[in-house]
Amino acid sequence: MARQKRRGRNINGLLLLDKPLKLTSNDALQRVKWLYQAQKAGHTGSLDPLATGLLPLCFGDATKISAYLLDADKHYWARIKLGQTTSTADAEGEVLQERPVPEFSQEQLLDVLAGFSGEISQIPPMYSAIKHKGERLYNLARKGVEVEREPRQVQIHRLSLTQFGSPEFEIEVHCSKGTYIRTLAEDIGEKLGCGGYLSALRRTGVGPYREGEQDLVGMEQLEQLSQDGFAEMDRLLLPLDSALGHWPAVRLTADSAFYMKSGQPVLVPKAPTSGWVRIYDELDRFIAVGEIQEDGKVAPRRQFKV
């Protein structure tokens, strides 16, 4: 039987989408994929429907590097409301408990926030995509089922107060992958003795991409551009290697590039002695993601068509 040809455009690159409020990450992905008429697309880590902000979308070969953005640090702006806890730890859930909010100064709040810096332990919320015996926790939560979750260690690199107030205040967070800002809001509320939930959230950074340093693309902007064809839309796509700009670059000779494209490790003068690298051929084209082996050779881990 003949293999069915995949429909859609074979495009490669990354789009920094400004995800709208009340839209799931997958719904946003599918909408943008349809606008681009792309064969292949994926996103780099879900944002809750409540959240807005940076959602990098990968097209074509860029899906091969999505895992590196999934593992990258994240940056968030968040608003926390005190005095109530909800079933989802955010504004979408049912209010479970109300408690009076004690009086506290800005200095006292800063002391509490300081306790959440560095490596901390979090219990993932029931409304999360983690699987328990093959089923997503959020599906169990919707059925009224709660299961025990193992605590996870995450890293809060920076937590700063950007607007002081009561019962609501705002923070900025720079954290490792796997950090739940909803859980952080709940835990801060408990530390203050009154409970709390996440009332608003915006992701402002993923790996090397930061709002303000790169332009985010809104859904309305894409929809308008789609009426005039693909040329202007395609200009919004970033090159694959932009996701790995913090990695050192290795440039090969024509001979080394030939062996690299065959999947063989090669010895490159003055290459780093360890870690991951971006690999370019003799024409300065990005051809692979590689890792330095113990023998000093550069081994390809993901290769890209040029």
N, C-alpha and C positions, 0 to 999 in steps of 0.2 A: 504493500500500500504506500502510495506517495505521501511524503511528509507534508502536512498542511503548512503553507506559508503564513508566518505571523503577520498580522495586520498592524498598520500604524507606521509612524516615522521612526527611523533608526537614528535617534539623536543622543548625544552624550554631553553631560555637564551637570552642574548643580544650580538649583534655584533657591534663593533665600526668601522663602515665603513668610509673610506676616500673617500668621493664622488668625482668622476672625474668631470672635467670641461665639460660643454655643455650637461650634462645629467640631466634630471629632477629627483627629489627625488623619484617619483613613478616609473620611469623607472629603477632607481638603485635598488629600493626595489624588483621589479618584477624579475629583473635579478638575484639578490642574492637568492630570494625565490626559483627560478627555480634551481639554482646551488645546494642548500641544499635539494631540493625536499621536502620542508616544507609544512605541512598542512595549517598553519596559521602564518601570519607575518604582521607587520605594522611598520611604522616609527614614529619618535617623533618630527615632525615639519619640514616643507619643507625648502629646500635650493634652491635658484634660480639656473637655469642652469649655469649662469655665475659663481656661487660660487663653491668652493671646500671645503673639510674639513669634520669635524666630523658630521656624521649622524648616531645616534644610531638606530639600527634595532632590533625589538622585535619579538621573535618567541614563539609560543605557549602561555603558561601562562604569559610570559613577557608582552604580549599585555595588560594585566590587569593593569600594572603599567605605561604604556606609557603616560597617562595623567599627571603623576607627573613630568615626564621629559619635557612634553610640557609646564608646568607651571614654570619650573626652569629657573634660570638666564642663559644667554648665553655670550660667549666670542668670539670676532672677531678680525681679522687683516683686514684692509681695505686700499685701495689706492684711493685717490680722485684726479680727474683731473679738474683743474679750466679753466674758459674761455668759456665753452660750457654747454648748457643744452640739454638733450635728452628727447624723448617721454617716455622712460621707466626709466629715472633717472640712467641708467647704460650704459655700453658700447654697449649693444645690440640694443639700440634704435636709432631712426632717430634724427639727430641734429636739434634742433628747433631754437636755438639762439646762436650767438657767440658775446662775449664781450672781450675787452682787459683786461688782468690781471694786476692789479696795483702792484707796488713794495711794498713789506712788509718784515719786519724782522721776525726772528724766535720768538722773544718776542711778536710781534704784533699778530702772528698766535696763539701763546699760550694763549694770552688774549681772542681771539675769541673762541678758543676751551673751555676755562674755562666757557664761557657763556652757554655751552651745557651740563654742569655737573649737577647732581641732578635731580629733577623732571622737565621734559620738556613736552611741548605739541607738538604732531605730527599730521599732516593730512595724513592719509594713502594714498599711491600712487594708481592711477587707475590700474596699473599693479600689483594687489595683489589678494589674494584668498578670500578676504572679500566678503560677499554676499550683493547684493542690490536687494530687492524684489525677492529673490530666485535665482538670477543669479550672478555668480562670476564677480567681477569687471574687471578682465583681459579679460573676454569674451566681456564685453561691450566696453572696450578700443580698442579691435581688430576690433570692428564694427565702431569705430570712435565716440562712445558715451561717454560723460563725465558727471558724476553725482556729486552732492554735497556730501562730506564726513565729518562726524563729527570729530573734533579733539579728539585725545586720549592722555591720560597722561601716560607717560612711565618714567622709572627711569634709568638714566645713572650713574652707580656706580663709574665708572672710565673711563676717556678718556685721553689717553696719546699720544703724538707725538713721533713716533719712527724713522721717517726719514723726515727731512725738505727739501723742494725743491719747485720749481715753474717751470712749472704750475702743477706739481704733488707732493704730499706728502703722507706719510703713517701714519696711526694711529692704536692704539689698543683700543678696546671698551669692557667694561664689563657692561652689561645692563640687564634690566628685560625682561620678555617675551613680545612679541608684538612690540618690537622696530624694526623699519625699518631703516637699515643702508643706503639704497638708499636715503631715505628722509633726513637722517642726513647729507649725502654728499651734497644734494641739498641745505639744509638750511645753511650749513657752507659756501658754495659758494655764496649764496645770502648775507650773512653777510659780506663777503669780497668784495661785490659789483660787482662780475663778473660772478656769476653762477658757477655751477660745477656738476659733476656726478661721480658715483661710477665706477672706471675703473677696479678694481679687489677686490675680497672678499674671505676670508677664515674663516670658523668657527673653532675656536680652543678649544672651551669648551662648554659643556652642563651639567648643574647641577654638579654632583661630578666628571664628566669625563673631563680630560684636556689633550690635545695633549702634549706629552713629559712625562706625568705621566703614561699614558696608551698607549699601542701600537695601532695605527690605522691600519686597514686592507685594503689594496688596492684591487681593482677589479681584476687586473691582477694576484695578489697573489692567490685570491680565485679560479680563473679560472684554474690556474696551479694545485692547490691542488685537485680540483674536478676530475682531471684525475686519481687520485690514490685512489678514494673512499672517504668516509665521515669521517673517523677516525680523520685525521689531521684537517679537517675543523671544526669538532665538538669541538676540543680542543681550538679553538679560541673564543668560546662562553663564556661569563661571566655569573655568577649566577645572579638570579633575584634580590637578596637583595643588589647587588653592586650598583644599581641605587639609593638606599635609605640609603647609608652608613652614611650620616650625621644625620639620625634620631636615637634616642635612641632605644636600644634593650630591649625587655621584654622576659624573659624565664619562661616557665610554667612548672608546675608539670604535671604528667600524668593525674591526675583527672581534672585539669584546662584545659588542652589541649583537653580532651574529650568534655567538655562543649563548649569550644571555637569552635571546629569543628562542633558542632551542631548549631552554630550561636549565642550562648549566651554570654553576657558580663560576665567577671570574675574579681574578686578582686585579685590583684597581689601585694604582699608586696614589698615596696620600688620602686614601679613603678613611673614614672613621674606624676605630678599632672595635666598636660594639654598637648594638642598637639597630634601629630601623632607618632606612634611607629612601629618598626619591631617586629614581634611576632615569637618566636621559641618554639618548643615543648620540651619534656623532653629528646629527642635524639638530640637536637640542630639543628633540621631541620626547615627551614623557612616555616611557614605555613600560615601566614596572615599579612596583613597591618591593623593596628588598630588605634583607636582614644580614648583618655581618656574622659570619660563622667563626668558630673558634680558631680555624686556620687562617683567618683574615680575609677570606674570599667573600665576595658579595653574592648572596644567593637570591634569586627571584622568588617572591612569594605570591604576587599577583601581577599578571601581565595585561597590557592593554593594546588594542589594535591601533596602528597609526597609518 
